[in-house]
Amino acid sequence: MAYCDWDHTSKLNIKYHDEEWGVPVYDDVKQFEFLMMKVMQCGLNWQMMIAKREIFRRCFDNFAFEKIAAYTEKDTNRI
């Protein structure tokens, strides 16, 4: 496969490029995941966010927004 000028240094980056980048998302949970990752990126590079994605999924109940909406201070401290 020919690649655009993309970071090919990581298998996670290549997987993200090939399977997710530029692909329309219609699933609310998946859309929320991307929104949360963009918010948490806050000046960090996207490669770091992709590398930490599984940690974020564990912290945020796989980005189930119904569960996150009910988080308490205990959950916030856990994260």
C-alpha atoms as one frame of an Amber mdcrd trajectory, in Angstrom:
protein
   0.000   0.000   0.000   1.306   3.470  -0.854   1.358   5.883   2.070   0.925
   9.591   2.309   3.374  11.652   4.383   2.356   9.946   7.624   4.268   8.839
  10.696   5.159   5.183  10.050   7.245   4.708  13.195   4.649   2.754  15.106
   2.351  -0.170  14.324  -0.374   1.649  16.267  -0.008   4.719  14.035  -0.133
   2.597  10.894  -3.209   0.739  12.167  -4.899   4.048  13.062  -4.015   5.487
   9.631  -5.254   2.437   7.719  -8.403   1.658   9.702  -9.659   4.840  11.388
  -8.218   8.111  10.104 -10.679   9.804   7.749 -13.313   7.088   8.154 -16.774
   8.449   9.019 -17.987   7.425  12.480 -21.696   6.916  13.143 -21.488   5.081
  16.472 -22.136   7.425  19.419 -19.708   5.666  21.776 -16.913   5.679  19.189
 -17.587   9.335  18.431 -17.441  10.111  22.162 -14.140   8.200  22.422 -12.573
  10.403  19.741 -13.973  13.536  21.375 -12.571  12.541  24.766  -9.180  11.689
  23.289  -9.017  15.051  21.503  -9.919  16.859  24.735  -7.318  14.911  26.718
  -4.690  15.455  24.011  -4.389  19.079  25.136  -1.070  19.869  23.435   0.296
  16.327  23.420   1.002  14.538  20.164  -1.589  12.178  18.712   0.891   9.269
  18.703   0.969   9.450  22.503  -2.825   9.416  22.624  -3.001   6.334  20.413
  -0.361   4.610  22.568  -2.344   5.375  25.749  -5.757   4.590  24.250  -6.219
   1.278  26.088  -5.447   2.998  29.392  -8.110   5.617  28.618 -10.599   2.878
  27.741  -9.990   1.202  31.104 -10.210   4.483  33.009 -13.404   5.583  31.280
 -15.373   2.317  31.064 -14.733   1.973  27.324 -16.073   5.510  26.880 -19.607
   4.490  27.856 -20.966   8.013  28.247 -23.963   6.862  30.298 -21.584   5.459
  32.925 -19.277   8.474  32.761 -22.229  10.816  33.303 -22.845   9.049  36.613
 -19.226   9.225  37.807 -18.736  10.358  41.350 -15.819  12.076  43.032 -14.462
   8.610  43.818 -14.316   7.847  40.082 -12.624  11.163  39.373  -9.993  10.437
  42.018  -9.490   6.920  40.623  -8.762   8.323  37.188
